[in-house]
């Protein structure tokens, strides 16, 4: 019987390794080099930058609070106005958070917004706590969502 623990056979696992992120990004970039599709080229460049650890920070909509770590969910589709008519455009996610955090805020769809965007933001804001990225207990009415306050019978 042969002792395989000391075998000098070639290890074939190296031949089956997955390509690295950089190798994949380079292949995609090479394939798209002659492309005239701007979005495909941008995505290939983004893959390449990510693979070498040089991806720029994601741009976020003006409605995103600086302390909120969450990324945008789509493009800016609505404007949120406060009671003095100061406003910020935002994606549905950050717009709902901003609206939930304002007293007397209003939401208006941007001209190129998908149908129902303002309604979705309004409904999401109703169940969102003000400043949702802040940890800690929420017991006072101004710390709860409008829906929570209605359930408790409290109004702001």
Secondary structure, DSSP 8 states (H G I E B T S, - for coil): ---GGG-----GGGGG----HHHHHHHHHHHHTT---HHHHHHHHHHHHHHTT--------TTS-TT------SS--EEEE-TTS-EEEE-HHHHHHHHHHSSS-EEEE-TT--TTHHHHHHHHHHTS-TTTT--S---SGGGS-HHHHHHHT---
